[in-house]
Amino acid sequence: MDAPEHARLAEAINSAMREFVTRTVLFHQAVAQAVGLTATDLQCLNLLLSEGPMTPGQLAANSGLTTGAAITGAIDRLQRAGYVHRANDPADRRKVLVRPDHDRVEKEITPLYDGIGRWHDGELDAKGNDELAAVLDYLTNATRATHTATHALRRKD
């Protein structure tokens, strides 16, 4: 391994990742604003879409919002916009589950990602299997590390 070249590439990747994360956050903020939500509301909706229905307390814990006014406000805004519904938990009717409305999201929010989605698809189609495996490995590990770091910071509160 060429150590100077490795160091240069590692620094370039770190720099590119910081820029990518910043631009991604700003893009999600623009999507949220386009549908009348806050960026936090959109991330709560994304958690519900990826992890399934959950109680307000679970959503608060997963999103880092406080239980009470903060999570209630996010759920209320999502419900007013028609992207989620509150329903009794069939396993325990004393609990409420927040359920995403997949059809509404598909109709109103998903199209906002079409342009960037087509770009991603084109980039992935142009890569070989070894390149895709390396990217997948990096993203999987980066996601895990970020999730762990997020929880470590929250435990300090």
Backbone as ProteinMPNN parsed JSONL, in Angstrom:
{"seq_chain_A": "MDAPEHARLAEAINSAMREFVTRTVLFHQAVAQAVGLTATDLQCLNLLLSEGPMTPGQLAANSGLTTGAAITGAIDRLQRAGYVHRANDPADRRKVLVRPDHDRVEKEITPLYDGIGRWHDGELDAKGNDELAAVLDYLTNATRATHTATHALRRKD", "coords_chain_A": {"N_chain_A": [[0.842, -1.178, 0.0], [0.535, 2.185, -0.825], [1.368, 4.508, 1.329], [1.261, 7.46, 1.497], [-0.537, 8.029, -0.604], [-2.759, 6.58, 0.241], [-3.389, 7.96, 2.609], [-4.035, 10.45, 1.478], [-6.28, 9.775, -0.087], [-7.998, 8.833, 1.928], [-8.409, 11.172, 3.431], [-9.645, 12.723, 1.452], [-11.985, 11.24, 1.089], [-13.132, 11.523, 3.653], [-13.58, 14.293, 3.652], [-15.321, 14.505, 1.445], [-17.441, 12.998, 2.455], [-18.321, 14.564, 4.625], [-19.296, 16.783, 3.191], [-21.269, 15.48, 1.648], [-23.042, 14.573, 3.66], [-23.891, 17.028, 4.738], [-25.135, 18.202, 2.451], [-27.117, 16.291, 2.04], [-28.671, 16.494, 4.375], [-29.608, 19.114, 4.005], [-31.063, 18.73, 1.642], [-33.091, 16.97, 2.529], [-34.327, 18.692, 4.298], [-35.347, 20.562, 2.49], [-37.165, 18.936, 1.109], [-38.927, 18.359, 3.21], [-39.912, 20.967, 3.772], [-41.218, 21.421, 1.354], [-43.479, 19.875, 1.576], [-44.736, 20.921, 3.728], [-43.738, 20.3, 6.263], [-41.488, 19.955, 9.107], [-37.943, 19.364, 9.162], [-37.359, 17.549, 11.174], [-39.872, 16.373, 11.572], [-40.106, 14.998, 9.134], [-37.994, 13.176, 9.395], [-38.94, 11.675, 11.544], [-41.152, 10.519, 10.292], [-39.76, 9.021, 8.358], [-38.491, 7.187, 10.062], [-40.74, 5.772, 10.981], [-41.601, 4.677, 8.575], [-39.451, 3.003, 7.918], [-39.058, 1.387, 10.178], [-41.522, 0.638, 11.057], [-44.84, 0.795, 12.623], [-45.039, 2.538, 15.759], [-45.136, 3.331, 19.273], [-45.801, 6.633, 20.592], [-43.836, 7.14, 22.566], [-41.801, 5.318, 21.878], [-41.154, 6.332, 19.355], [-40.239, 8.843, 20.102], [-37.951, 8.091, 21.575], [-36.438, 6.848, 19.558], [-36.035, 8.926, 17.781], [-34.848, 10.891, 19.233], [-36.243, 12.956, 20.271], [-37.966, 14.636, 22.946], [-40.268, 13.061, 25.17], [-43.668, 13.973, 25.359], [-44.405, 17.325, 24.731], [-42.703, 17.811, 22.46], [-42.569, 15.395, 20.861], [-45.28, 14.961, 20.582], [-46.067, 17.235, 19.164], [-44.709, 16.825, 16.719], [-45.936, 14.436, 15.831], [-48.587, 15.329, 15.706], [-48.384, 17.274, 13.637], [-47.633, 15.636, 11.502], [-49.896, 14.017, 11.378], [-51.934, 15.898, 10.814], [-51.131, 16.591, 8.264], [-51.699, 14.272, 7.011], [-49.991, 12.089, 6.842], [-49.546, 10.227, 8.816], [-51.333, 8.091, 11.113], [-53.017, 7.782, 14.19], [-53.586, 4.916, 16.134], [-55.213, 2.407, 18.105], [-53.183, 0.094, 19.859], [-53.181, -3.176, 18.869], [-52.236, -5.237, 20.483], [-52.229, -4.208, 23.022], [-54.609, -2.374, 24.128], [-54.52, -0.085, 25.618], [-52.444, 1.367, 24.755], [-51.235, 3.598, 22.222], [-50.532, 3.454, 18.793], [-48.475, 4.886, 16.32], [-48.979, 5.066, 12.974], [-47.651, 4.961, 9.728], [-48.983, 6.4, 6.705], [-48.672, 4.769, 4.034], [-49.564, 4.91, 1.359], [-50.23, 7.624, 0.996], [-47.74, 8.821, 1.433], [-46.303, 7.668, -0.69], [-47.627, 8.866, -2.816], [-47.314, 11.675, -2.422], [-44.797, 12.378, -1.297], [-42.703, 10.636, -2.081], [-42.353, 11.14, -4.928], [-40.801, 13.465, -4.84], [-38.276, 12.618, -4.46], [-37.574, 11.436, -6.797], [-35.807, 12.469, -8.849], [-33.199, 12.497, -7.649], [-33.137, 9.851, -7.005], [-33.123, 8.582, -9.52], [-30.596, 9.416, -10.369], [-28.967, 8.1, -8.448], [-29.605, 5.407, -9.077], [-28.528, 5.248, -11.672], [-25.802, 5.653, -11.142], [-25.262, 3.379, -9.55], [-25.851, 1.336, -11.356], [-23.719, 1.608, -13.068], [-21.577, 0.575, -11.756], [-19.383, -2.144, -10.887], [-19.813, -5.441, -9.406], [-17.928, -5.858, -7.314], [-17.233, -3.237, -6.626], [-19.75, -2.307, -5.796], [-20.169, -3.98, -3.586], [-18.122, -3.06, -1.902], [-18.934, -0.399, -1.455], [-21.424, -0.867, -0.22], [-20.574, -2.229, 2.087], [-19.059, -0.208, 3.355], [-21.061, 1.796, 3.755], [-22.904, 0.412, 5.362], [-21.374, -0.12, 7.659], [-20.696, 2.528, 8.362], [-23.209, 3.559, 8.929], [-23.941, 1.996, 11.142], [-21.914, 2.772, 12.958], [-22.512, 5.499, 13.203], [-25.079, 5.37, 14.32], [-24.457, 4.157, 16.78], [-22.78, 6.163, 17.869], [-24.612, 8.24, 18.071], [-26.396, 7.274, 20.028], [-24.627, 7.123, 22.165], [-24.051, 9.823, 22.623], [-26.597, 10.72, 23.41], [-26.936, 9.377, 25.816], [-25.369, 10.863, 27.476], [-26.828, 13.015, 28.201]], "CA_chain_A": [[0.0, 0.0, 0.0], [1.221, 3.482, -0.9], [0.851, 5.219, 2.505], [0.835, 8.842, 1.231], [-1.744, 8.017, -1.437], [-3.83, 6.102, 1.109], [-3.747, 9.084, 3.48], [-4.689, 11.46, 0.645], [-7.612, 9.283, -0.437], [-8.807, 8.788, 3.148], [-8.799, 12.553, 3.732], [-10.606, 13.147, 0.422], [-13.251, 10.576, 1.402], [-13.691, 12.196, 4.832], [-14.074, 15.598, 3.212], [-16.497, 14.268, 0.597], [-18.531, 12.515, 3.31], [-18.874, 15.73, 5.334], [-20.083, 17.541, 2.213], [-22.437, 14.669, 1.313], [-23.982, 14.602, 4.789], [-24.467, 18.373, 4.782], [-26.055, 18.368, 1.316], [-28.254, 15.39, 2.252], [-29.516, 17.116, 5.396], [-30.281, 20.26, 3.383], [-32.045, 18.204, 0.699], [-34.238, 16.486, 3.302], [-35.005, 19.879, 4.811], [-36.107, 21.118, 1.366], [-38.305, 18.038, 0.888], [-39.87, 18.598, 4.312], [-40.566, 22.259, 3.544], [-42.093, 21.32, 0.178], [-44.75, 19.248, 1.963], [-45.263, 21.606, 4.908], [-43.266, 19.685, 7.495], [-40.133, 20.301, 9.519], [-36.986, 18.285, 8.885], [-37.538, 16.56, 12.238], [-41.099, 15.635, 11.257], [-39.801, 14.087, 8.033], [-37.168, 12.079, 9.901], [-39.844, 10.809, 12.316], [-41.896, 9.748, 9.299], [-38.832, 8.04, 7.797], [-38.336, 6.118, 11.054], [-41.962, 4.958, 10.953], [-41.623, 3.935, 7.316], [-38.42, 1.965, 7.888], [-39.112, 0.497, 11.334], [-42.899, 0.232, 11.303], [-45.586, 1.551, 13.631], [-44.503, 2.532, 17.118], [-45.807, 4.234, 20.203], [-45.13, 7.936, 20.651], [-42.634, 7.028, 23.392], [-40.77, 4.662, 21.077], [-40.743, 7.276, 18.321], [-39.427, 9.858, 20.782], [-36.65, 7.502, 21.891], [-35.706, 6.59, 18.316], [-35.729, 10.183, 17.081], [-34.113, 11.793, 20.113], [-37.132, 14.001, 20.787], [-38.459, 14.369, 24.287], [-41.673, 12.671, 25.245], [-44.47, 15.136, 25.711], [-44.729, 18.332, 23.717], [-41.913, 17.728, 21.221], [-43.016, 14.289, 20.014], [-46.701, 15.178, 20.289], [-46.125, 18.228, 18.094], [-44.301, 16.197, 15.459], [-46.999, 13.506, 15.421], [-49.753, 16.145, 15.317], [-48.143, 17.859, 12.31], [-47.68, 14.537, 10.531], [-51.283, 13.571, 11.248], [-52.679, 16.949, 10.096], [-50.735, 16.514, 6.86], [-52.224, 13.019, 6.477], [-48.93, 11.107, 6.628], [-49.632, 9.201, 9.855], [-52.589, 7.95, 11.842], [-52.908, 7.157, 15.509], [-54.52, 3.792, 16.26], [-54.975, 1.597, 19.292], [-52.282, -1.048, 19.697], [-53.992, -4.386, 19.008], [-51.689, -6.076, 21.552], [-52.514, -3.555, 24.305], [-55.489, -1.278, 23.719], [-54.215, 1.122, 26.39], [-51.381, 2.064, 24.039], [-51.511, 4.138, 20.889], [-49.465, 3.306, 17.814], [-48.436, 5.842, 15.215], [-48.82, 4.278, 11.752], [-47.509, 5.795, 8.528], [-49.887, 6.166, 5.585], [-47.751, 4.481, 2.932], [-50.123, 5.383, 0.084], [-50.108, 9.086, 0.951], [-46.308, 9.114, 1.279], [-45.957, 7.304, -2.076], [-48.241, 9.821, -3.735], [-46.938, 13.072, -2.23], [-43.41, 12.623, -0.9], [-41.774, 9.84, -2.892], [-41.963, 11.793, -6.191], [-39.799, 14.501, -4.611], [-36.982, 11.933, -4.476], [-37.383, 10.773, -8.091], [-34.612, 12.926, -9.558], [-31.986, 11.991, -7.002], [-33.211, 8.397, -7.098], [-32.651, 8.194, -10.852], [-29.147, 9.6, -10.385], [-28.391, 6.992, -7.679], [-29.746, 4.179, -9.862], [-27.551, 5.299, -12.755], [-24.471, 5.441, -10.573], [-25.13, 1.988, -9.123], [-25.826, 0.502, -12.566], [-22.412, 1.754, -13.723], [-20.535, -0.035, -10.918], [-19.275, -3.6, -10.858], [-20.222, -6.066, -8.146], [-16.924, -5.614, -6.275], [-17.392, -1.844, -6.192], [-21.002, -2.219, -5.04], [-19.952, -4.641, -2.296], [-17.302, -2.166, -1.077], [-19.779, 0.729, -1.055], [-22.389, -1.39, 0.741], [-19.865, -2.494, 3.332], [-18.733, 1.074, 3.977], [-22.276, 2.46, 4.216], [-23.452, -0.371, 6.474], [-20.546, 0.131, 8.849], [-20.827, 3.943, 8.725], [-24.532, 3.708, 9.552], [-23.857, 1.378, 12.468], [-21.075, 3.63, 13.798], [-23.257, 6.73, 13.466], [-26.15, 5.0, 15.252], [-23.817, 3.958, 18.084], [-22.333, 7.472, 18.359], [-25.815, 8.998, 18.436], [-26.873, 6.784, 21.328], [-23.638, 7.495, 23.191], [-24.277, 11.243, 22.943], [-27.871, 10.851, 24.133], [-26.762, 8.883, 27.185], [-24.671, 11.883, 28.258], [-27.803, 14.047, 28.628]], "C_chain_A": [[0.89, 1.246, 0.0], [0.638, 4.369, 0.199], [0.46, 6.663, 2.216], [-0.446, 8.907, 0.388], [-2.946, 7.565, -0.627], [-4.323, 7.238, 2.01], [-4.491, 10.162, 2.693], [-6.118, 11.028, 0.309], [-8.537, 9.247, 0.784], [-9.29, 10.191, 3.519], [-9.821, 13.059, 2.717], [-11.974, 12.512, 0.675], [-13.907, 11.231, 2.615], [-14.281, 13.55, 4.476], [-15.344, 15.444, 2.37], [-17.687, 13.81, 1.437], [-19.152, 13.67, 4.097], [-19.758, 16.546, 4.401], [-21.361, 16.792, 1.849], [-23.481, 14.73, 2.422], [-24.657, 15.961, 4.873], [-25.491, 18.565, 3.677], [-27.28, 17.476, 1.457], [-29.214, 15.969, 3.281], [-30.29, 18.291, 4.79], [-31.329, 19.814, 2.369], [-33.29, 17.718, 1.439], [-35.024, 17.647, 3.905], [-35.856, 20.509, 3.711], [-37.325, 20.251, 1.048], [-39.36, 18.283, 1.958], [-40.63, 19.907, 4.104], [-41.541, 22.196, 2.381], [-43.439, 20.697, 0.515], [-45.294, 19.804, 3.281], [-44.875, 20.981, 6.233], [-41.934, 20.305, 7.908], [-39.223, 19.124, 9.171], [-37.12, 17.181, 9.932], [-38.79, 15.727, 11.992], [-40.82, 14.594, 10.176], [-38.952, 12.924, 8.513], [-37.997, 11.133, 10.777], [-40.657, 9.935, 11.363], [-41.002, 8.677, 8.675], [-38.585, 6.886, 8.77], [-39.549, 5.193, 11.051], [-42.03, 4.114, 9.691], [-40.622, 2.78, 7.326], [-38.561, 0.952, 9.018], [-40.514, 0.025, 11.672], [-43.554, 1.055, 12.396], [-44.928, 1.447, 14.998], [-45.299, 3.485, 17.984], [-45.116, 5.591, 20.143], [-43.845, 7.89, 21.485], [-41.489, 6.368, 22.64], [-40.243, 5.602, 19.995], [-39.873, 8.382, 18.922], [-38.024, 9.314, 21.061], [-35.816, 7.308, 20.622], [-35.279, 7.868, 17.602], [-34.894, 11.14, 17.928], [-34.956, 12.951, 20.622], [-37.55, 13.641, 22.21], [-39.905, 13.898, 24.201], [-42.442, 13.899, 25.709], [-44.644, 16.04, 24.519], [-43.971, 18.144, 22.405], [-42.418, 16.613, 20.315], [-44.484, 14.447, 19.662], [-46.86, 16.179, 19.159], [-45.764, 17.635, 16.749], [-45.395, 15.263, 14.949], [-48.238, 14.277, 14.974], [-49.573, 16.741, 13.926], [-48.208, 16.787, 11.225], [-49.116, 14.056, 10.306], [-52.119, 14.613, 10.5], [-52.37, 16.921, 8.604], [-51.212, 15.213, 6.202], [-51.19, 11.928, 6.278], [-48.887, 10.01, 7.682], [-51.035, 9.198, 10.444], [-52.275, 7.349, 13.2], [-53.968, 6.054, 15.56], [-54.199, 3.041, 17.536], [-54.073, 0.427, 18.934], [-53.115, -2.317, 19.875], [-53.508, -5.309, 20.126], [-52.002, -5.508, 22.938], [-53.315, -2.299, 24.003], [-55.292, -0.007, 24.547], [-53.17, 1.968, 25.69], [-51.866, 2.535, 22.678], [-50.292, 3.885, 20.016], [-49.589, 4.402, 16.765], [-48.09, 5.033, 13.976], [-48.659, 5.215, 10.559], [-48.563, 5.426, 7.488], [-49.014, 6.015, 4.341], [-48.265, 5.029, 1.597], [-49.958, 6.889, -0.068], [-48.653, 9.498, 0.742], [-45.883, 8.824, -0.158], [-46.452, 8.353, -3.062], [-47.611, 11.207, -3.644], [-45.457, 13.326, -1.94], [-42.423, 11.88, -1.795], [-41.404, 10.515, -4.207], [-40.899, 12.883, -6.025], [-38.38, 13.925, -4.619], [-36.661, 11.324, -5.835], [-36.097, 11.192, -8.794], [-33.339, 12.379, -8.951], [-31.968, 10.47, -7.045], [-32.729, 7.885, -8.447], [-31.134, 8.342, -10.957], [-28.465, 8.436, -9.657], [-28.448, 5.691, -8.478], [-28.724, 4.13, -10.988], [-26.142, 5.048, -12.265], [-24.258, 3.982, -10.183], [-25.071, 1.047, -10.322], [-24.46, 0.523, -13.245], [-21.285, 1.072, -12.95], [-20.555, -1.55, -11.046], [-19.656, -4.128, -9.482], [-19.221, -5.833, -7.022], [-17.022, -4.19, -5.739], [-18.653, -1.689, -5.353], [-20.851, -2.854, -3.662], [-19.137, -3.756, -1.363], [-18.12, -0.973, -0.581], [-20.789, 0.28, -0.004], [-21.742, -1.64, 2.098], [-19.56, -1.195, 4.073], [-19.988, 1.739, 4.553], [-22.915, 1.726, 5.395], [-22.679, -0.094, 7.754], [-20.632, 1.582, 9.3], [-22.161, 4.196, 9.414], [-24.514, 3.161, 10.967], [-23.056, 2.27, 13.417], [-21.796, 4.923, 14.161], [-24.383, 6.481, 14.463], [-25.589, 4.844, 16.664], [-23.382, 5.295, 18.686], [-23.512, 8.334, 18.794], [-26.314, 8.577, 19.807], [-25.898, 7.12, 22.453], [-23.816, 8.953, 23.593], [-25.555, 11.438, 23.742], [-27.758, 10.367, 25.555], [-26.08, 9.897, 28.07], [-25.629, 12.943, 28.785], [-28.279, 13.811, 30.033]], "O_chain_A": [[1.871, 1.328, 0.74], [-0.45, 4.921, 0.038], [-0.61, 7.078, 2.661], [-1.324, 9.733, 0.638], [-4.039, 8.106, -0.788], [-5.528, 7.449, 2.152], [-5.467, 10.727, 3.187], [-7.053, 11.823, 0.41], [-9.715, 9.588, 0.686], [-10.453, 10.372, 3.88], [-10.767, 13.753, 3.09], [-13.003, 13.164, 0.499], [-15.114, 11.471, 2.607], [-15.361, 13.908, 4.947], [-16.319, 16.17, 2.565], [-18.823, 14.194, 1.159], [-20.374, 13.746, 4.222], [-20.854, 16.956, 4.785], [-22.426, 17.402, 1.75], [-24.667, 14.919, 2.154], [-25.871, 16.038, 5.06], [-26.599, 19.038, 3.933], [-28.372, 17.86, 1.038], [-30.429, 15.94, 3.086], [-31.487, 18.442, 5.034], [-32.376, 20.45, 2.246], [-34.413, 18.016, 1.032], [-36.249, 17.584, 4.008], [-36.976, 20.947, 3.976], [-38.399, 20.774, 0.749], [-40.546, 18.4, 1.652], [-41.852, 19.948, 4.246], [-42.584, 22.85, 2.415], [-44.43, 20.949, -0.17], [-46.204, 19.226, 3.875], [-45.599, 21.113, 7.219], [-41.332, 21.076, 7.161], [-39.698, 18.018, 8.916], [-37.004, 16.001, 9.603], [-38.775, 14.511, 12.182], [-41.247, 13.445, 10.29], [-39.167, 11.791, 8.082], [-37.78, 9.922, 10.753], [-40.828, 8.741, 11.608], [-41.442, 7.544, 8.484], [-38.481, 5.734, 8.349], [-39.403, 3.973, 11.112], [-42.469, 2.964, 9.732], [-40.909, 1.703, 6.804], [-38.221, -0.218, 8.843], [-40.685, -0.885, 12.483], [-42.916, 1.903, 13.02], [-44.344, 0.423, 15.353], [-46.039, 4.334, 17.487], [-43.974, 5.689, 19.693], [-42.863, 8.544, 21.132], [-40.34, 6.799, 22.745], [-39.039, 5.663, 19.748], [-38.888, 8.803, 18.315], [-37.029, 9.994, 20.812], [-34.616, 7.579, 20.623], [-34.27, 7.881, 16.897], [-34.303, 12.085, 17.406], [-34.452, 13.828, 21.322], [-37.489, 12.48, 22.614], [-40.656, 14.274, 23.301], [-41.887, 14.764, 26.387], [-44.988, 15.588, 23.427], [-44.558, 18.307, 21.335], [-42.671, 16.844, 19.133], [-44.893, 14.102, 18.554], [-47.704, 15.991, 18.282], [-46.429, 17.904, 15.748], [-45.74, 15.295, 13.768], [-48.867, 13.922, 13.977], [-50.502, 16.718, 13.119], [-48.775, 17.012, 10.156], [-49.501, 13.73, 9.183], [-52.926, 14.254, 9.644], [-53.241, 17.193, 7.778], [-51.137, 15.07, 4.982], [-51.473, 10.932, 5.611], [-48.261, 8.972, 7.469], [-51.805, 10.148, 10.3], [-51.38, 6.515, 13.336], [-55.093, 6.233, 15.094], [-53.057, 3.035, 17.996], [-54.18, -0.155, 17.855], [-53.702, -2.514, 20.939], [-54.297, -6.087, 20.662], [-52.033, -6.252, 23.918], [-52.74, -1.267, 23.656], [-55.843, 1.04, 24.207], [-53.02, 3.152, 25.992], [-52.77, 1.958, 22.075], [-49.156, 4.079, 20.449], [-50.693, 4.787, 16.38], [-47.042, 4.389, 13.92], [-49.438, 6.155, 10.395], [-48.983, 4.273, 7.404], [-48.665, 6.996, 3.684], [-47.488, 5.553, 0.798], [-49.59, 7.372, -1.138], [-48.365, 10.413, -0.031], [-45.188, 9.629, -0.777], [-45.765, 8.682, -4.029], [-47.394, 11.854, -4.669], [-44.927, 14.377, -2.3], [-41.415, 12.449, -2.216], [-40.233, 10.476, -4.586], [-40.175, 13.187, -6.973], [-37.405, 14.662, -4.767], [-35.585, 10.752, -6.012], [-35.367, 10.334, -9.291], [-32.487, 11.853, -9.666], [-30.898, 9.865, -7.115], [-32.018, 6.883, -8.521], [-30.464, 7.502, -11.557], [-27.509, 7.852, -10.168], [-27.462, 4.958, -8.551], [-28.12, 3.086, -11.234], [-25.376, 4.319, -12.895], [-23.2, 3.412, -10.452], [-24.324, 0.068, -10.307], [-24.085, -0.435, -13.92], [-20.157, 0.999, -13.439], [-21.599, -2.158, -11.282], [-19.802, -3.368, -8.525], [-19.627, -5.63, -5.878], [-16.906, -3.966, -4.534], [-18.636, -1.022, -4.319], [-21.355, -2.317, -2.676], [-19.418, -3.696, -0.166], [-18.009, -0.582, 0.581], [-20.988, 0.969, 0.996], [-22.309, -1.297, 3.135], [-19.779, -1.099, 5.281], [-19.985, 2.19, 5.699], [-23.414, 2.362, 6.325], [-23.271, 0.14, 8.808], [-20.642, 1.848, 10.502], [-22.232, 4.963, 10.375], [-25.02, 3.8, 11.89], [-23.473, 2.499, 14.552], [-21.702, 5.391, 15.296], [-24.614, 7.298, 15.354], [-26.173, 5.339, 17.627], [-23.589, 5.536, 19.875], [-23.419, 9.072, 19.775], [-26.618, 9.421, 20.65], [-26.321, 7.376, 23.581], [-23.741, 9.284, 24.776], [-25.583, 12.251, 24.667], [-28.432, 10.904, 26.435], [-26.19, 9.817, 29.293], [-25.291, 13.687, 29.706], [-29.094, 14.578, 30.546]]}, "name": "protein", "num_of_chains": 1, "seq": "MDAPEHARLAEAINSAMREFVTRTVLFHQAVAQAVGLTATDLQCLNLLLSEGPMTPGQLAANSGLTTGAAITGAIDRLQRAGYVHRANDPADRRKVLVRPDHDRVEKEITPLYDGIGRWHDGELDAKGNDELAAVLDYLTNATRATHTATHALRRKD"}
